[in-house]
Amino acid sequence: MADPDILVVGAGAAGLAAARAIRAAGRGVRVLEARHRPGGRAWTDSTTLAAPFDLGATWLHQALDNPLAPLAAGAAPFDHDAVRRHLCLIDGRPAAEAEMADYDATYAAFHARLRAALPEAPPGASAADFAPRGGPWDAMVAHWEGPVICAAPLAEMDLRDFLDTQLDAPNWLLPQGIGNFLSGLAAGLPIAYGAAVERLEWGRAGGVVAEGAFGRVSARAAIVTLPTALLAAGALRFDPPLPAETEQAAHDLPLGLLNKIGLRAAGEDRLGLAPFTGLERRVEREDEAAMTFIAWPFGQDHLMGFLGGPAAWEASREGPAALEELARAELRAAFGPRADAALLGAAALASDWGNDPYARGAYSHARPGRAAARRILGTPLAGGRLCFAGEACHPRLAATVGGAWESGEWAAHAALAALAGVPPEPVR
Ligand SMILES: Cc1cc2nc3c(=O)[nH]c(=O)nc-3n(C[C@H](O)[C@H](O)[C@H](O)COP(=O)(O)OP(=O)(O)OC[C@H]3O[C@@H](n4cnc5c(N)ncnc54)[C@H](O)[C@@H]3O)c2cc1C
């Protein structure tokens, strides 16, 4: 492999953005990617369900200021919020209009209460500390805000980070899939696949050296985009070891787990659900193993199911069949034997991010008291010759492809500045 100016470890959203920015600046770049495909935690399977199905990232959140939105303009982005409808079941029956209004009000009250608490909250406060409890919808709101959206329980998340990383509408779906979209953005980049970096030497005055089964690649600077679970587990050995503060930051930003399943219809029955109907059931506990579904997106013939938080980790430990069994049981509870008739025997496709050796989870949250970790991890080392990027480094759009993308651009600018002998800009 020819030695580049800057090497990028990982070809997920952050690595691709970094590589494109370096190339646009006229510098040589090489991306070393452990998998045999780009996109990392954004991955579309287009064959199993005979339609594009994103096993990882699904939406471009906060699309009006998502850094990927301008690039997605040609990908027919679709505003999911414009067609959302909800079917929430309470003990098997649809929630009444007044109950749904109560649900909405509980949601608004949850956010208002957490925001009001923030100025006086102790530094180690979690998102659970101020969450309302005891009302008919409080557990449901906590379930959504914790395990479903953030992939972790509220008690494990720092209050400030939780509020700082809230995402707004519009939420765009890309009909071809976000994984396919990112693969398109990888086209033409010098990416070496199957190139897992095992050791990174970064203390030398002349630059950095990456080593793995692929051999050795030297460069003047490196951008590392590994998921924090891998950094914390020591999957990449740094020589010299990382500063204690940087290493601690990776531990302070663990990955929660969210898994997805696609279940294809066996025949014509669509269970009486219109396309894009969101199906959920009211839970009594935040950590209940309850799944949520989106029915027949774009009129396609599959349901998209989600399971997050501790229940997702438990299913992931039980093995590959557990998520599918849970999904089918959930649908049976909602629709009776009709669910099996509608879905059994047809293809299913599930993600397994917890057991994925190059992810080890879905996306990051900050532990209580550790909201500063995102900025610490994103602070360039060695004057910009070693930079970290990835969703976990973005203090505002963490846990998203847009955040990963922008953090990759920031890291590229820091590394380019280092090459030009300019000190890196302060972290945003
Ligand atoms: C189920 C699920 C649903 C999600 N939903 C959404 C959503 O709707 N919207 C949204 O915006 N985001 C969503 N996300 C989060 C989003 O996918 C991530 O935030 C984003 O893709 C992370 O990009 P990244 O570049 O930081 O990391 P990654 O995509 O993980 O990229 C890191 C890359 O490094 C590679 N790598 C690992 N180890 C090595 C090594 N030793 N050497 C070389 N390469 C290595 C990996 O293979 C990977 O390709 C979801 C994620 C999951 C799992």
The ligand as a MOL file (V3000), in Angstrom:
LIG
                    3D

  0  0  0     0  0            999 V3000
M  V30 BEGIN CTAB
M  V30 COUNTS 53 58 0 0 0
M  V30 BEGIN ATOM
M  V30 1 C -29.9320 -0.3130 14.8060 0
M  V30 2 C -29.3960 1.0840 14.6280 0
M  V30 3 C -30.2500 2.1040 14.2790 0
M  V30 4 C -29.7590 3.3940 14.1030 0
M  V30 5 N -30.6130 4.3790 13.6940 0
M  V30 6 C -30.1140 5.5710 13.3380 0
M  V30 7 C -30.9350 6.5130 12.6710 0
M  V30 8 O -32.1110 6.2620 12.4090 0
M  V30 9 N -30.3820 7.7140 12.3120 0
M  V30 10 C -29.0780 7.9970 12.5500 0
M  V30 11 O -28.6300 9.0900 12.1870 0
M  V30 12 N -28.2740 7.1120 13.1640 0
M  V30 13 C -28.7530 5.9060 13.5470 0
M  V30 14 N -27.9340 4.9790 14.0940 0
M  V30 15 C -26.5710 5.3630 14.4740 0
M  V30 16 C -25.6390 5.4540 13.2810 0
M  V30 17 O -25.7180 4.2750 12.5410 0
M  V30 18 C -24.2270 5.6740 13.7900 0
M  V30 19 O -24.2070 6.7800 14.6550 0
M  V30 20 C -23.2270 5.9620 12.6760 0
M  V30 21 O -23.4190 5.1070 11.5830 0
M  V30 22 C -21.8280 5.7920 13.2460 0
M  V30 23 O -20.8500 6.1140 12.2850 0
M  V30 24 P -19.3270 6.0830 12.7140 0
M  V30 25 O -18.5330 6.4060 11.5240 0
M  V30 26 O -19.1360 6.8810 13.9480 0
M  V30 27 O -19.0510 4.5730 13.1730 0
M  V30 28 P -19.1800 3.2360 12.3460 0
M  V30 29 O -20.2530 3.3310 11.3470 0
M  V30 30 O -19.2560 2.1360 13.3210 0
M  V30 31 O -17.8000 3.1820 11.5580 0
M  V30 32 C -16.6190 2.7040 12.1460 0
M  V30 33 C -15.9420 1.7890 11.1680 0
M  V30 34 O -14.7210 1.3130 11.7430 0
M  V30 35 C -14.5500 -0.0280 11.3390 0
M  V30 36 N -13.6030 -0.6750 12.2370 0
M  V30 37 C -13.8210 -1.1460 13.4860 0
M  V30 38 N -12.6720 -1.6300 13.9950 0
M  V30 39 C -11.7170 -1.4520 13.0560 0
M  V30 40 C -10.3230 -1.7240 13.0130 0
M  V30 41 N -9.6680 -2.2730 14.0440 0
M  V30 42 N -9.6430 -1.4180 11.8880 0
M  V30 43 C -10.2800 -0.8650 10.8250 0
M  V30 44 N -11.5940 -0.5880 10.8170 0
M  V30 45 C -12.3000 -0.8600 11.9380 0
M  V30 46 C -15.9440 -0.5970 11.4030 0
M  V30 47 O -16.0410 -1.7730 10.6450 0
M  V30 48 C -16.7710 0.5530 10.8420 0
M  V30 49 O -16.9410 0.4370 9.4530 0
M  V30 50 C -28.3890 3.6650 14.2760 0
M  V30 51 C -27.5140 2.6400 14.6120 0
M  V30 52 C -28.0140 1.3530 14.7830 0
M  V30 53 C -27.0390 0.2490 15.1100 0
M  V30 END ATOM
M  V30 BEGIN BOND
M  V30 1 1 1 2
M  V30 2 1 2 3
M  V30 3 2 2 52
M  V30 4 2 3 4
M  V30 5 1 4 5
M  V30 6 1 4 50
M  V30 7 2 5 6
M  V30 8 1 6 7
M  V30 9 1 6 13
M  V30 10 2 7 8
M  V30 11 1 7 9
M  V30 12 1 9 10
M  V30 13 2 10 11
M  V30 14 1 10 12
M  V30 15 2 12 13
M  V30 16 1 13 14
M  V30 17 1 14 15
M  V30 18 1 14 50
M  V30 19 1 15 16
M  V30 20 1 16 17
M  V30 21 1 16 18
M  V30 22 1 18 19
M  V30 23 1 18 20
M  V30 24 1 20 21
M  V30 25 1 20 22
M  V30 26 1 22 23
M  V30 27 1 23 24
M  V30 28 2 24 25
M  V30 29 1 24 26
M  V30 30 1 24 27
M  V30 31 1 27 28
M  V30 32 2 28 29
M  V30 33 1 28 30
M  V30 34 1 28 31
M  V30 35 1 31 32
M  V30 36 1 32 33
M  V30 37 1 33 34
M  V30 38 1 33 48
M  V30 39 1 34 35
M  V30 40 1 35 36
M  V30 41 1 35 46
M  V30 42 1 36 37
M  V30 43 1 36 45
M  V30 44 2 37 38
M  V30 45 1 38 39
M  V30 46 1 39 40
M  V30 47 2 39 45
M  V30 48 1 40 41
M  V30 49 2 40 42
M  V30 50 1 42 43
M  V30 51 2 43 44
M  V30 52 1 44 45
M  V30 53 1 46 47
M  V30 54 1 46 48
M  V30 55 1 48 49
M  V30 56 2 50 51
M  V30 57 1 51 52
M  V30 58 1 52 53
M  V30 END BOND
M  V30 END CTAB
M  END
